C-alpha cells in the first residue's frame, strides 16, 4: 500500500465530484466512475485499478457495495450515514463502503484521514 490511497467512487446518479475533491485535498487519489449506475461498476473499477477503497452512493447505500463485495470478496459495510461512520468502517478494514446520497468534501477528507491513520504506521 502506498501513502496515497486510491479511492474509487461509484455514484448511482453519476455524481461524486465533491467527495472526489475532498479525497484529493486530503492527499488521496480519486477515481470517479462517470455516468448513471456507476455504483454498479464499483467493484470492477476497483479491481482494474488495484484501488485501496471504494465508495458506493445510491438511495439506500447498499447496491454497489454489495455487488463489489459479492463479485470480488471485498470486505464491506453498507447503509453508512455519516463521515464518522465511514471512518469507522475504514478502521475496521472495510474496502468498500456504501452510503446514501451524501456527496461532500468532508466525507472524502474524513475517509482519507482514517485510511492514513490506519495504514501509515
C-alpha positions in Angstrom: 0.0 0.0 0.0 1.2 3.5 -0.8 0.8 6.5 1.4 -1.6 7.9 -1.1 -4.8 5.8 -1.1 -6.6 5.2 -4.4 -10.3 5.5 -3.8 -12.9 4.7 -6.4 -16.3 6.5 -6.3 -19.4 5.0 -7.8 -22.5 7.2 -7.6 -25.8 5.9 -8.8 -26.7 9.2 -10.5 -23.2 9.8 -11.9 -22.2 12.4 -9.3 -19.5 12.2 -6.6 -17.4 15.3 -7.5 -17.5 16.8 -4.0 -16.3 13.6 -2.4 -13.5 13.3 -5.0 -12.5 16.9 -4.3 -12.2 16.1 -0.6 -10.2 12.9 -1.3 -7.7 14.9 -3.4 -7.5 17.7 -0.9 -6.6 15.2 1.8 -3.8 13.6 -0.3 -5.7 10.7 -1.8 -6.3 9.8 -5.5 -9.9 9.7 -6.5 -11.2 7.7 -9.5 -14.7 8.9 -10.3 -16.7 6.5 -12.4 -18.7 8.5 -14.9 -22.4 8.1 -15.8 -25.6 6.7 -14.4 -25.4 3.4 -12.4 -21.7 4.0 -11.7 -22.2 2.3 -8.3 -22.8 -1.0 -10.0 -19.4 -0.8 -11.7 -17.5 0.0 -8.5 -16.0 -3.5 -7.9 -14.8 -3.8 -11.5 -13.1 -0.4 -11.5 -11.6 -1.0 -8.1 -10.2 -4.3 -9.3 -8.9 -2.8 -12.6 -7.1 0.0 -10.7 -5.9 -2.1 -7.7 -7.7 0.5 -5.5 -7.4 0.7 -1.7 -11.1 1.7 -1.1 -14.4 2.0 -2.9 -17.3 4.3 -2.0 -20.7 3.5 -3.3 -23.6 6.0 -3.3 -27.2 5.2 -4.0 -30.6 5.8 -2.4 -30.1 3.3 0.3 -26.4 3.0 0.3 -26.1 -0.7 -0.4 -26.4 -1.9 -4.0 -22.9 -1.1 -5.4 -21.2 -2.1 -2.1 -22.9 -5.5 -2.1 -22.2 -6.1 -5.8 -18.5 -5.3 -5.4 -18.2 -7.5 -2.3 -20.0 -10.4 -3.9 -18.0 -10.3 -7.1 -14.5 -9.7 -5.7 -14.8 -10.6 -2.0 -14.1 -7.1 -0.7 -14.9 -6.6 3.0 -17.8 -4.1 3.1 -20.4 -2.3 5.1 -23.4 -0.6 3.7 -26.0 1.9 4.9 -23.4 4.3 6.5 -24.9 7.7 7.2 -22.1 10.0 8.3 -18.4 10.7 7.6 -17.6 9.4 11.1 -19.4 6.1 10.3 -17.4 5.8 7.1 -14.2 6.4 9.0 -15.1 3.6 11.5 -15.5 1.3 8.5 -12.0 2.1 7.3 -10.7 1.5 10.8 -12.4 -2.0 10.7 -10.6 -2.8 7.5 -13.5 -2.4 5.1 -12.5 -2.0 1.5 -16.0 -0.9 0.2 -18.4 1.4 2.0 -22.0 2.1 1.0 -23.6 5.5 1.6 -26.9 7.1 0.6 -26.6 10.3 -1.5 -24.3 12.3 0.7 -21.6 13.7 -1.7 -19.5 16.0 0.4 -15.9 17.2 0.6 -16.0 16.4 4.3 -16.7 12.8 3.6 -13.7 12.4 1.2 -11.4 14.2 3.6 -12.5 12.1 6.6 -12.1 8.8 4.7 -8.6 9.6 3.6 -7.6 10.7 7.1 -9.0 7.4 8.6 -7.1 5.4 5.9 -3.8 7.2 6.7 -4.3 6.8 10.4 -4.8 3.0 9.9 -2.2 2.3 7.2 0.6 4.9 7.5 2.2 3.5 10.6 
